[in-house]
Structures are given as C-alpha cells and as structure tokens.
Amino acid sequence: MIDELREYQFTTQAWEKYWGLFESLCLPIRGDEYGKLQGMWQERVGDKVTFRHIWRYDSLDERARLRGELIKVDAWRESFLPQAAPQVSKQFLQVLTPKLETNLDSLAPVRYLHVYRCPTGKAGAVIQQISTAIAQERVQVCGLWATEFSDPNQVVVMGPNAEAPPVDIQSSLVIETRTLKPLGIQAA
C-alpha cells in the first residue's frame, strides 16, 4: 500500500476558483474509483494557499494504472483539468509508505504536518523512535510515513499537536511544521 501526498499552491483568488472546481468536478469524477481520498487540508500564509490531500493506492503500479484510466475520462480531461490547471501556481507530489495504519477516520484530528528532513540513512531510526513513542503512548500521531519519492530521507508525521514528536538524532535533523485546516470530504 502507498499513499500519495499531493500539494498545490495558489493565490487566494485562484484557490477560491480551484476549490469550487475540486468540489463540483474533481470529487464527483474521481470518487473512489481512481484512488481512495484519505484527507484534505489547507494552509494559508499571507495571500498564498497551500492545498494538501492524500490518496491511497494498493501499489505504485496500481496508482499508475488508475491515473491512466482517469485521463481517459472525458469530463476529467475536457472539463476539470483545463479549468483547474491554470489556477495552480506550484505543484509537488510525494509517494509515501504508511508506517502506521491510517484511514479517513484516523486522519480526522490532523491539524499539523511535521516533515523530518533526516541525514542520509537516518529516516529508519526516526521512524523507529516515533513508533516506539506511539506504542508507549508518549505521543499522539494520526499518520506516520516513510517518503519513497521525492526524498527517501524524509519522514512525514500528521497529528493533532503543534509539537513534533521528539527524536534523538543529533546530526543535522531538520523538522518543518505546518498548521493545517481540515477540509471535509463530501460524498461524490
């Protein structure tokens, strides 16, 4: 199983238009037929909006197959994409391997995204330390992932707390935290 974290950046005006298209076209077209939507969040900083959403697939091959099927859908190709793409200022995708069982219900409390930028070869140790803290109930985490693409030396954590789970890695570990606003998933 893999999860794909999709991140898009917009101006405030472009976001309003994109969000309307996402709700009225993207979600009804995709439903759960082209990956399972796990959660959606926005982050506003000044006049910029970042929209993040996670889609679940059985495998990377299944993701490729489903994306290939989606592009064949006339409404996707002819209605959604031509209107939505011009609204996006920047796009970034990450392929993640879940290290903690997550689903839509378990991601509901997410308010913070913590990205651990690890020294080469240290991501496994970070995951192990966070997993141990979760098992010992010292931290509350909604999702824990190893990053496969684009940077295999990252660990992604989502949770309800602004403070990132502490780890004991002394060399050049950088933790970036983002404040997220959940966006409800409406039935397609």
Secondary structure, DSSP 8 states (H G I E B T S, - for coil): -EEEEEEEEEEHHHHHHHHHHIIIIIHHHHTTTTSEEEEEEEEEETTEEEEEEEEEES-HHHHHHHHHHHTT-HIIIIIIHHHHGGG-SEEEEEEEEESS---HHHHTT--EEEEEE--TT-HHHHHHHHHHHHHTTSS--SEEEEEEES-TTEEEEEES-SS-------SS-EEEEEE-EE------
